[in-house]
């Protein structure tokens, strides 16, 4: 997992090309960076904007995974109940 030192560090990597795991790891780094409070307002806003885009990407990837599971198992999905 890479850390985010500046808001421009990962801007060049397109979000739509990231795997779920990559997007989530970068999102976690951004959250930690924002929680540290060590960034100027402009940098914090850029990090926040990237974080929002990463969160959307994670949601879309999870939705795709759910649709694939539904197509493989039919429409009869049941809630997981660990015994």
C-alpha positions, 0 to 999 in steps of 0.5 A: 500500500502506498502512502499519499504524500501529496494530492498530485502523487496518484492523480496520474493513475486513472481510478477506473483502472484500479482494482477494488483492493488498489482503490480501497488501499489508496482510499485508506491512505487518503483518509489517514492523510486527511486525519493527520491534518498536515495538509494545506486546505488546497491539498486537503480538498484535492485529497478529499476529491480523489477519495470521493472518486475512489469511494465511488469506484469501490462501490461500482466494483462491489455492485459489479461483483454482486451482479456477477454472483447473482448471474452465477447463482440465480436470483435466489441470494440468501443472507450469509448466516455463520453458524 
